[in-house]
Amino acid sequence: MTNTYLYGANVWANDIRQHYLRFGGQSDGRDARDPVIVIPGITSPVETWRFVAERLGRHFDTYVLDARGRGLSQATDDLDYSLDAMAADVIAFVKALSLPSCSIVGHSMGGRIGIRVAGQRPAGIKRLVAVDPPVSGPGRRPYPAKLEWYVDSIRQAQRGISVEQMRQYCPTWTEEQLRLRAQWLHTCNERAITESFHAFQTDDIHADFARIDVPVLLMAAERGDVIRDSDMNELLQLLPSMQHVRVKDAGHMIPWDNEPGFYQAFGDFLGRPLDE
């Protein structure tokens, strides 16, 4: 397989340091398609998404962004870790890199960030893929995960965690996946994770859906109970043009559980199929 990784870099945008990895570039016809910005989930530094970015990089100029408080992006206890701040980061990132247009692919918390960005209708955002974003919010059922699962594993990772110890938290993952998480989880700021988790219940992303005016693909996992059929139907009422797909044999970490199914679920939504 061709290695599409180009480099890692940092950029000053929205008054913080934002770290990213770039794949693909603009050669071999990629410049004819919109670049793709990947926003991982609540405790997923960009290095853990390298395998997905490699595939995207075959066809698109691809940027994987460390959200504030994760990976090598700025992470201090006095930062604003709200959904609004992280959405502003993405908009500023696009401007800092002078990207005239782009597509956003966001997983979990990253999907919520993408939804908030698209709801603000900034220039240049052409389409959004929201991958199993938590649909919890004010007055709604809670996100089906426990904060302690995140906090306990982060604290253990800060002291050094083995693959076998990490397997207790992610029993279905491969050794390679566990090794990456064990290596990078310590970079997740506990306050950032805690505030983002609580915001799953306080931020209303349904109001954002009603304001989106670009094509959206909502990708849901078959397992994990993050997005139920009733949730999908409610979102379709808010955004009738939304495309939607449910990936079989996958829990919330869809590309970890069913990588071929994850790529297939995109179809040609981004402008070119990913499963070629």
RODO-2510 file (C-alpha; in nm, 4 decimals, decimal comma):
residues 276
     n   res          X          Y          Z
     1     m     0,0000     0,0000     0,0000
     2     t     0,1258     0,3474    -0,0864
     3     n     0,2111     0,5588     0,2164
     4     t     0,0201     0,8868     0,1801
     5     y     0,1545     1,0532     0,4967
     6     l     0,3264     1,3851     0,4241
     7     y     0,4080     1,5551     0,7555
     8     g     0,2912     1,6726     1,0943
     9     a     0,2767     2,0427     1,1778
    10     n     0,1414     2,3084     1,4119
    11     v    -0,0454     2,6251     1,3272
    12     w    -0,1518     2,9188     1,5457
    13     a    -0,5262     2,9607     1,4996
    14     n    -0,8020     3,0922     1,7271
    15     d    -0,5254     3,1977     1,9687
    16     i    -0,4043     2,8442     2,0388
    17     r    -0,1527     2,6019     1,8923
    18     q    -0,3301     2,3455     1,6765
    19     h    -0,1479     2,0290     1,5739
    20     y    -0,2345     1,8265     1,2655
    21     l    -0,1121     1,5528     1,0342
    22     r    -0,1360     1,5896     0,6572
    23     f    -0,1851     1,3074     0,4083
    24     g    -0,2157     1,2900     0,0308
    25     g    -0,1434     1,6446    -0,0768
    26     q    -0,2633     1,7947    -0,4025
    27     s    -0,0938     1,5718    -0,6591
    28     d    -0,2472     1,2931    -0,8716
    29     g    -0,5788     1,4723    -0,9185
    30     r    -0,6461     1,5394    -0,5509
    31     d    -0,6453     1,9131    -0,6216
    32     a    -0,9665     1,8622    -0,8214
    33     r    -1,1508     1,7512    -0,5058
    34     d    -1,2202     1,9352    -0,1821
    35     p    -0,9656     1,8716     0,0947
    36     v    -1,0898     1,6692     0,3925
    37     i    -1,0501     1,7703     0,7574
    38     v    -1,0843     1,4809     1,0034
    39     i    -1,1856     1,5609     1,3619
    40     p    -1,1457     1,2613     1,5967
    41     g    -1,3437     1,1878     1,9110
    42     i    -1,3166     1,2807     2,2743
    43     t    -1,0014     1,0780     2,3605
    44     s    -0,8551     1,0100     2,0156
    45     p    -0,5338     1,1993     1,9328
    46     v    -0,4610     1,2202     1,5615
    47     e    -0,2017     0,9414     1,5675
    48     t    -0,4762     0,6934     1,6493
    49     w    -0,6570     0,7935     1,3277
    50     r    -0,3523     0,7557     1,1046
    51     f    -0,4853     0,4354     0,9440
    52     v    -0,8050     0,6114     0,8338
    53     a    -0,6155     0,9173     0,7151
    54     e    -0,3886     0,6967     0,5039
    55     r    -0,6952     0,5703     0,3142
    56     l    -0,8478     0,9166     0,2773
    57     g    -0,5103     1,0442     0,1600
    58     r    -0,5252     0,8168    -0,1428
    59     h    -0,7948     1,0372    -0,2903
    60     f    -0,8009     1,3650    -0,0958
    61     d    -0,5702     1,6248     0,0524
    62     t    -0,6366     1,5200     0,4125
    63     y    -0,5753     1,6963     0,7447
    64     v    -0,6329     1,5222     1,0798
    65     l    -0,6706     1,7748     1,3600
    66     d    -0,5911     1,7306     1,7295
    67     a    -0,8761     1,8992     1,9158
    68     r    -0,7634     2,1343     2,1920
    69     g    -0,6676     1,9387     2,5007
    70     r    -0,5698     1,6289     2,3015
    71     g    -0,2552     1,5011     2,1367
    72     l    -0,0041     1,7752     2,0573
    73     s    -0,2492     2,0645     2,0376
    74     q    -0,2504     2,3172     2,3198
    75     a    -0,3713     2,1671     2,6461
    76     t    -0,3817     2,3655     2,9690
    77     d    -0,6216     2,3635     3,2608
    78     d    -0,7334     2,7211     3,1911
    79     l    -0,8425     2,6709     2,8276
    80     d    -1,2032     2,6948     2,7176
    81     y    -1,3034     2,3396     2,6214
    82     s    -1,6586     2,4158     2,5154
    83     l    -1,8129     2,2941     2,1913
    84     d    -1,8268     2,6538     2,0681
    85     a    -1,4527     2,6970     2,1272
    86     m    -1,3667     2,3776     1,9424
    87     a    -1,5924     2,4719     1,6503
    88     a    -1,4198     2,8117     1,6350
    89     d    -1,0872     2,6260     1,6275
    90     v    -1,1885     2,4382     1,3130
    91     i    -1,3101     2,7519     1,1363
    92     a    -0,9860     2,9316     1,2282
    93     f    -0,7810     2,6284     1,1191
    94     v    -0,9379     2,6368     0,7718
    95     k    -0,8571     3,0070     0,7436
    96     a    -0,5017     2,9665     0,8738
    97     l    -0,4282     2,7057     0,6075
    98     s    -0,5976     2,9202     0,3388
    99     l    -0,8221     2,6359     0,2292
   100     p    -1,0843     2,7804    -0,0069
   101     s    -1,3105     2,4821     0,0513
   102     c    -1,3167     2,1565     0,2455
   103     s    -1,5233     1,8653     0,3674
   104     i    -1,5395     1,7728     0,7355
   105     v    -1,5377     1,4167     0,8683
   106     g    -1,5969     1,4090     1,2428
   107     h    -1,6265     1,1069     1,4697
   108     s    -1,8234     1,1127     1,7956
   109     m    -1,7308     1,4430     1,9664
   110     g    -1,5679     1,5383     1,6362
   111     g    -1,9044     1,4838     1,4699
   112     r    -2,0670     1,7225     1,7146
   113     i    -1,7934     1,9771     1,6426
   114     g    -1,8584     1,9390     1,2700
   115     i    -2,2322     1,9811     1,3221
   116     r    -2,1760     2,3017     1,5217
   117     v    -1,9391     2,4300     1,2498
   118     a    -2,1814     2,3516     0,9668
   119     g    -2,4681     2,5099     1,1581
   120     q    -2,2766     2,8381     1,1618
   121     r    -2,2486     2,8283     0,7806
   122     p    -1,8899     2,9480     0,7434
   123     a    -1,7644     3,0040     0,3909
   124     g    -1,5848     2,7098     0,2344
   125     i    -1,7437     2,4196     0,4249
   126     k    -1,8906     2,2075     0,1456
   127     r    -2,0120     1,8886     0,3156
   128     l    -2,0129     1,7073     0,6490
   129     v    -1,9846     1,3430     0,7483
   130     a    -2,0925     1,3007     1,1112
   131     v    -1,9827     0,9567     1,2331
   132     d    -2,1898     0,8292     1,5285
   133     p    -2,2089     1,1675     1,7060
   134     p    -2,3708     1,1627     2,0517
   135     v    -2,7273     1,2898     2,0133
   136     s    -2,7717     1,3521     2,3850
   137     g    -2,8585     1,7005     2,5004
   138     p    -3,0889     1,9010     2,7269
   139     g    -3,3866     1,6885     2,8259
   140     r    -3,2626     1,3866     2,6286
   141     r    -3,1338     1,0437     2,7277
   142     p    -2,7697     1,0503     2,8365
   143     y    -2,4779     0,9430     2,6235
   144     p    -2,4391     0,5657     2,6818
   145     a    -2,0848     0,5761     2,8236
   146     k    -1,9493     0,6538     3,1681
   147     l    -1,7118     0,9389     3,2469
   148     e    -1,5202     0,7134     3,4855
   149     w    -1,4190     0,4893     3,1933
   150     y    -1,2365     0,7834     3,0352
   151     v    -1,0907     0,9349     3,3514
   152     d    -0,9646     0,6087     3,5002
   153     s    -0,7898     0,5055     3,1792
   154     i    -0,6338     0,8504     3,1319
   155     r    -0,4965     0,8526     3,4874
   156     q    -0,3533     0,5062     3,4383
   157     a    -0,2026     0,6079     3,1027
   158     q    -0,0349     0,9069     3,2679
   159     r     0,1532     0,6634     3,4902
   160     g     0,2282     0,4316     3,2003
   161     i    -0,0117     0,1628     3,0847
   162     s     0,0612    -0,1722     2,9215
   163     v    -0,1245    -0,3260     2,6296
   164     e    -0,2837    -0,5818     2,8609
   165     q    -0,3944    -0,3120     3,1037
   166     m    -0,5450    -0,1148     2,8151
   167     r    -0,7248    -0,4283     2,6957
   168     q    -0,9375    -0,4115     3,0123
   169     y    -1,0859    -0,0875     2,8758
   170     c    -1,1050    -0,1911     2,5075
   171     p    -1,1367    -0,5724     2,5076
   172     t    -1,2234    -0,6114     2,1386
   173     w    -0,9362    -0,4053     1,9963
   174     t    -0,6336    -0,5480     1,8208
   175     e    -0,2901    -0,5307     1,9810
   176     e    -0,1861    -0,2569     1,7365
   177     q    -0,4904    -0,0475     1,8246
   178     l    -0,4323    -0,0983     2,1958
   179     r    -0,0659    -0,0090     2,1650
   180     l    -0,1454     0,3217     1,9942
   181     r    -0,4039     0,4123     2,2563
   182     a    -0,1654     0,3193     2,5367
   183     q     0,1007     0,5403     2,3798
   184     w    -0,1135     0,8492     2,3242
   185     l    -0,3975     0,8519     2,5778
   186     h    -0,1850     1,0331     2,8376
   187     t    -0,1908     1,3432     2,6127
   188     c    -0,5621     1,3915     2,6789
   189     n    -0,6142     1,6662     2,9368
   190     e    -0,8498     1,5376     3,2057
   191     r    -1,0350     1,8679     3,2374
   192     a    -1,0821     1,8827     2,8599
   193     i    -1,2293     1,5332     2,8587
   194     t    -1,4524     1,5966     3,1592
   195     e    -1,5932     1,9218     3,0205
   196     s    -1,6504     1,7712     2,6763
   197     f    -1,8273     1,4714     2,8298
   198     h    -2,0592     1,6883     3,0394
   199     a    -2,1266     1,9034     2,7322
   200     f    -2,2711     1,5986     2,5565
   201     q    -2,5690     1,6523     2,7870
   202     t    -2,5853     2,0335     2,7857
   203     d    -2,5216     2,1315     2,4217
   204     d    -2,8179     2,1170     2,1842
   205     i    -2,6873     1,9969     1,8486
   206     h    -3,0424     1,9454     1,7215
   207     a    -3,0733     2,3223     1,6908
   208     d    -2,7567     2,3172     1,4774
   209     f    -2,9029     2,0577     1,2407
   210     a    -3,1916     2,2879     1,1599
   211     r    -2,9464     2,5567     1,0402
   212     i    -2,7206     2,3414     0,8202
   213     d    -2,7304     2,4227     0,4483
   214     v    -2,4642     2,1837     0,3121
   215     p    -2,4951     1,8117     0,2312
   216     v    -2,4692     1,5896     0,5393
   217     l    -2,4051     1,2170     0,5716
   218     l    -2,4924     1,0750     0,9129
   219     m    -2,3116     0,7455     0,9733
   220     a    -2,4369     0,5391     1,2665
   221     a    -2,3060     0,2218     1,4260
   222     e    -2,5214    -0,0898     1,4437
   223     r    -2,4180    -0,1435     1,8050
   224     g    -2,3449     0,0886     2,0964
   225     d    -2,6847     0,2615     2,1314
   226     v    -2,5478     0,6065     2,0439
   227     i    -2,7933     0,6709     1,7599
   228     r    -3,1228     0,4835     1,7650
   229     d    -3,3636     0,4658     1,4718
   230     s    -3,5883     0,7131     1,6535
   231     d    -3,2949     0,9552     1,6798
   232     m    -3,2251     0,9168     1,3092
   233     n    -3,5894     0,9899     1,2256
   234     e    -3,5925     1,3006     1,4436
   235     l    -3,2796     1,4365     1,2764
   236     l    -3,4294     1,3659     0,9338
   237     q    -3,7264     1,5828     1,0266
   238     l    -3,4856     1,8667     1,1077
   239     l    -3,2738     1,8115     0,7948
   240     p    -3,4756     1,6143     0,5359
   241     s    -3,1917     1,6280     0,2808
   242     m    -2,9565     1,4388     0,5143
   243     q    -2,8183     1,1115     0,3851
   244     h    -2,7845     0,8355     0,6416
   245     v    -2,6325     0,4904     0,6715
   246     r    -2,5926     0,2358     0,9494
   247     v    -2,2714     0,0311     0,9521
   248     k    -2,3253    -0,3341     1,0386
   249     d    -2,0964    -0,5325     1,2684
   250     a    -1,9640    -0,2149     1,4297
   251     g    -1,9884    -0,0415     1,7625
   252     h    -1,9221     0,3259     1,8289
   253     m    -1,5577     0,2995     1,7154
   254     i    -1,6739     0,2081     1,3670
   255     p    -1,3446     0,1986     1,1722
   256     w    -1,1861    -0,0067     1,4519
   257     d    -1,4664    -0,2659     1,4446
   258     n    -1,5420    -0,2814     1,0707
   259     e    -1,2888    -0,0869     0,8683
   260     p    -1,4078    -0,2056     0,5219
   261     g    -1,7693    -0,1298     0,6149
   262     f    -1,6680     0,2159     0,7345
   263     y    -1,5093     0,3068     0,4015
   264     q    -1,7956     0,1546     0,2048
   265     a    -2,0492     0,3608     0,4014
   266     f    -1,9119     0,6848     0,2531
   267     g    -2,0135     0,5835    -0,0984
   268     d    -1,9111     0,8720    -0,3244
   269     f    -2,0348     1,1371    -0,0788
   270     l    -1,6930     1,3051    -0,0628
   271     g    -1,6592     1,3018    -0,4402
   272     r    -1,4872     0,9671    -0,4765
   273     p    -1,5416     0,6245    -0,3157
   274     l    -1,2987     0,5266    -0,0402
   275     d    -1,3202     0,1503    -0,0898
   276     e    -1,1356     0,1528    -0,4232
***
